[in-house]
Amino acid sequence: MSRFKQPAKKKRLTKKNRQTRWAPFWTVPRKYGKGRKIHPSRHTAVKRSWKRTKIKV
């Protein structure tokens, strides 16, 4: 990638980065009930890693 990122591309990359974040911790009991202990990343919208999958932006 070039040194200078154009604002439009930067905006797209920022959105993709936000999508791969874990869901907030308080959504777990809300979705699965109080007793269930699962990782918040299990119900994140998009699962992508910078190493595994590349994005076309």
C-alpha atoms as one frame of an Amber mdcrd trajectory, in Angstrom:
protein
   0.000   0.000   0.000   1.200   3.476  -0.743   2.374   5.855   1.930  -0.456
   8.320   1.312  -3.964   6.901   1.699  -6.716   8.769  -0.074  -9.561   9.891
   2.210 -12.211   7.779   0.439 -10.149   4.607   0.739  -9.318   5.420   4.341
 -13.031   5.761   5.077 -13.757   2.339   3.541 -10.923   0.720   5.498 -12.214
   2.298   8.711 -15.677   0.844   8.119 -14.256  -2.624   7.467 -12.193  -2.371
  10.634 -15.264  -1.473  12.694 -17.182  -4.468  11.333 -14.615  -6.964  12.575
 -14.588  -5.770  16.191 -15.988  -7.978  18.919 -19.534  -7.344  20.005 -19.879
  -5.532  23.355 -19.702  -7.802  26.419 -23.199  -6.855  27.601 -24.804  -8.313
  24.456 -23.938 -11.869  25.535 -26.429 -12.222  28.430 -28.952 -10.231  26.440
 -28.818 -12.668  23.548 -28.150 -16.016  25.251 -29.452 -15.554  28.797 -27.752
 -14.856  32.104 -26.120 -18.254  32.726 -24.514 -18.738  29.334 -20.839 -17.795
  29.054 -19.656 -17.405  25.498 -17.145 -15.114  23.833 -18.538 -11.859  22.380
 -16.722 -12.483  19.099 -19.122 -15.331  18.356 -21.898 -12.972  17.369 -19.880
 -10.357  15.558 -21.257  -9.449  12.139 -18.137  -9.985  10.005 -15.281 -12.260
  10.957 -12.153 -11.349   9.064  -8.471 -11.202   9.886  -5.873  -9.069   8.189
  -3.752 -12.194   7.745  -6.379 -14.659   6.478  -8.733 -12.731   4.208  -7.944
  -9.674   2.131 -10.554  -7.046   1.272 -10.978  -5.426  -2.087 -11.087  -1.687
  -1.373
